C-alpha cells in the first residue's frame, strides 16, 4: 500500500535504525526504498548490510537533491501511496494503519500530514514535514505547475514541504492525521531529556545553506496556488 521513499545523503549510520524503526512500527508491509547519490557508497554499503533496497540516482548531487530523489523514487515504485520520508525519522506504533484508516474515512484526502512531534505548526495540524501522498494525486495534479511530480525541484532543500502542503490545501485535499506519529529526529527539536534529537551534521548544514533563497522562491511561486489559480481536484 505504501512506498516509503528515503532521499539519503552521507548518513550510513542512519540506515539500520531507520529500517528497524519502520519494520517494528508498521502494521502493513511498506516498501522501503533508499535513494542514494552516486558518490555515497557508504550509505549503499549500509543498505546492503541491513538488507534495505536502494538505488543510485542517475544525477549528481546538486540543488534540489531531496525533491529530485523523491520524484525519482515515485517513478520506481507502484504502491498507491507514497510517503516522502527523511532518514532522520522514528516511526511510532501502527503509524501506517492510522494514516491509511484516515484516508479511508476521508474520501477527499490525497495529501495526509503526519505528526513529527517537533514543529509547532505540525503538532497543530496546520503543516506537515513528512506526508503520505496518493500516487493518483501526483500523476494527475502533481505540484502547482508540474503534473507527475510530487515536489518542486527548484528549492535547494527548505520550503519544499511548505509548497506541497499549501498547494494541497488550495486543492482542498490536505488532511492532518495528528494521531499518526512519525517523529522527526532533527537537531532543532529536543527530547524529553531536553537534549537535541540529533547532531547538526554536514547534511543538515548543507540543507540550510540557501534557506533564504528557498524562501524567496517559495514566495515567488506562491501565487501559483493562491487566489484560486491552482487547478483543483474536483473528484
N, C-alpha and C positions, 0 to 999 in steps of 0.2 A: 504493500500500500504506500510506503513512504521511502523515497530515496534521500538519504542524509548525505549532503554534499559538504565536504570539508576542504576549503581552499587552504593549503598548508604552506608555510614558509619558514624553514630553518628552525623547526622545533621538534626534532625527532623524539625528544623525551616526553612529548605530549601524546604520542600515538597510542601507546598501550593504555594509559589511564583513560583516554577518551573512549577507546573501543570497549574497555571493560565497563565503564560507566553506562554506555549506551546499551550493551548487552544485558547488564544487571537490571536496568530500569525499564526496559521495553516489554510491553505486553504482546505486541506484534513482532514481526521479524524484519526490521528496517534493513534496506540495502545500503550499506555504508560504502562510500567512495571517497578516497583521498585524492586530491588534485595537487600535484607537486610540480614545481618549476624544474626546468632542465638541469640546473646546477645542483639541485638539492638531493644528492644521492643519499645523504644521511637519513633523511626522512623516508626515502624509499626502502632503505635497509631496515629501518624500524618497522615499516609496514610489513615487510616480508617476515620479520621475526615475530610479529604479533598476528600474522595471518589476516591482515587487512588488505582488501582490494584497493589498488591505487592505479593511477595513470600519470604519465608525464605529459604535461601540456605542450602543444606544438608551438608555443610562443615563449619568448624570453621574458624574464622579469622586467616589468615596466609599470608605468602608471595604470591605474585601473585594474591592478592584478586580482584583487578579490572578486570584483564583479565579472571579469573575464573568465575566471576559473569557475564561478557558479554557472555562468551561461554555458560554458563548455560542458560542464557536468550534466546540465539539462539535456544536452544532445546525446549523451552517452547512456542515459537511463530511460526507463519506460514506465516507472511507477506513476500512478495518477496524482500523487502528491510529492512535492519537493520541499525538503527542509534545508534552508540556507544556514548552515552552521558556521562555526569557527572552531579551531582546535582547543580553545580555552573554555570549554563548557563542561558542566557536570549535570547529568540528567537525573531528575528525581523520579521516584517510582511511578510507573504507568503513565508517563508523560504523553506517550503516543496514543494510548487508549483515551485519555482525557480529551486531547485535541481532536481526535477523529470523531468522538462522540459529539463534540461541539459542532463539528462540520455537518454531521448527520441531522442535527436538530436545527440548523440554520441554513436553509437552502441557498441563501444569497452569499454565504461565506466562501470566499475564494482566496483571501489572504487572511491568515489567522495568526495573531500575535501570541507569543508565549511570555511567561513571567521570568525575567532574568535575575530577579531578586537583588537588583542593584540600582538601576536607573529609576529615579523617582517617577518620571512620566510613564515608564513601562509598568511599574507597580500600580499606577493609577488606571492602566488600561488605555492610555492615550497614545502610546507609542510601542514599538517592538524592535528589538535589535536582531532577533533571530526568529524567523517566521516560517510557517507552513504555507506553501503556495500551491494552488491547484495547477496541474500541468495544462489543463484546458484554458485557464486564465492566461498563462504565459504564451501559449500558442496563438490564441485569438486576439489578445489585447496587449500583453507584454508591458513595456514601460509606457510612459506618456506618449511617446512617439515612435516606438520600435516594437511592433508585434514580433513574437518569437524570442524575446529576451526578458529574463526575469529582472535584471538590474541594468541600469545605465552605466556604461563603461567609461564615461568621461571623468568620473571622480577618481582622484588619486587613491583615496580609501574612505575618508569620512563623508557623512551626509548621504551616502548611497542608500542606507536603510530609511532615512527620512523621506527620500523621494518615493521609495517603494510604498511606504505606509500612507503618505499623503495622497498619492495617486489612487491607491485602493480606496481610501476614504472618499475621494471625489467621485469614484465609480460606485460608491455605496456597497462595497463588497468586503470591507475590512471589519473584522470582529476580534476582540481581545479575549483570549482564554486564560484568564489570570490564575486559574487553578492548575494550569499546565506549567510546571516549574522546570525550566532549563537554565540552570544557574550560570551566570557569566563570571568566570574566574579572572576578571580583569584587574589590573593593578590599581585602578582608581577606586575600586569598591573594597570595602573591609568586611571581614567576617565577624562572627560573634565575639571573637577574641580581640577585635579592633585592629587586627593586623591586615595589611593589604593581601588580597586573594592571589596575587601573582607578583612577580618581579618585573619591573619596567625594562624589558629586554630590547634587543636591536629591532625585532619585528614590530613591537609596539611603537618604538621611536620612528621607524620608517613610515608607519601608517599615519603618524601625526605631522609629518614633515610639511605637508601642504594643506593643513586644516583650513586656513583662512581662504586659500584659493578654492578649496572644495565648497566652502560656504558661499563664496561669491558665485560659483557655478550653480549651486542649488537655488539661490535667489534669482539668478538669470533664467533658470528653467521653470521656476515656479508658475509663471503664467500659463505654461502648457497644461497644467491640471487645475488651475484656479479659474474662477469666473465661468464655470460651465464649459470650458474649452475642450477638456479631455473627453474622448469617446467613452461613454458609459456602457456598462453591461446592463442589458435590459431583460435578460432571461437567465 
